[in-house]
């Protein structure tokens, strides 16, 4: 922290959070940022303002002088909003369905994106989307990590690699982003091929009638996932536009090789142990991959499990935080210079 303050000439950093994820808090503390809620009054006493999720508010506050003169505004994007912007879709939380994204709104959003001083992007997917709409705004990729509290427990788990049990972890209600719809549709066909297959879904969901399928178990929110990890042999995460699912890292560290879609930032981690576990959102290809894995030899599954786990071990809190602190120092200096 002292190195950052010295090289940045004691610039003061304020992080304004929206959801308050512990991961973001840990990373922001590593660069000496003060952390407040987006409902609190924002002081003019800072030099760099990092807004979680928002890119309209910081630009407006800067333009109307509410932050003072010469201040820098940075957005922290870790959600699917850029993906939805790109697809001209959005998830309506009150109606719990996908709706069309108006063209005027897309134009409006791009206008503000291009007036940021910088963006922290969770994962490669957000970097790609950000550059598509604003080539001149500096961006920095941020990786997720597995918290110290969970790391040691997860790396000791022995999954049941002989089972035909799938695991998905993720909270609702945005089923489209999390890929619940295509996951369950794919599982119906998987079940036809692998009679004893089971799909465990962890997280809070309002279960739709079309999701009530034989072999699918909605287990709700779970504080302790160790026993569930032990029952499974394969993770799956067919997200659309998710920035960087920490759940993918956790499943991999627990010894569960994890299939991801090509539309999630976590694919960059999966790519390091087996690029063939990154799939298009095509039901036929998803079914073929899962069935092939379940029909493979135990020896092969053990090999893939160990390789997956070895990759996930590189995403410890200590290692990623140190990397972030060093990268953020250069990134913020670039913004100021």
Protein Blocks (a to p, Z undefined) as FASTA:
>chain_A
ZZmmmmnoopacddddfkopaklmmmmmmnopacddfkbccdfkbfbdcdehiaklmmmm
mmnopnoghiacddddfbfklmmmmnopacdfklopaddddfklmmmmmmmmmmcfbdcd
ehjklmmmmmmmomklccddddddddfklmmmmmmpccdfkbccdcdddddfblmlnomm
mmmmmmmmmmmmmmmbccddeddddddfklmcghiacebjafblklmmmmpcbdcdddeh
iabdcklmmmmmnopacdddfkbfklmmmmmmomklpccddfklmmmmmmmmmmmcfklm
mmmmmmmmmmmmmmcfklmmmmmmmmmmmmmmmmmZZ
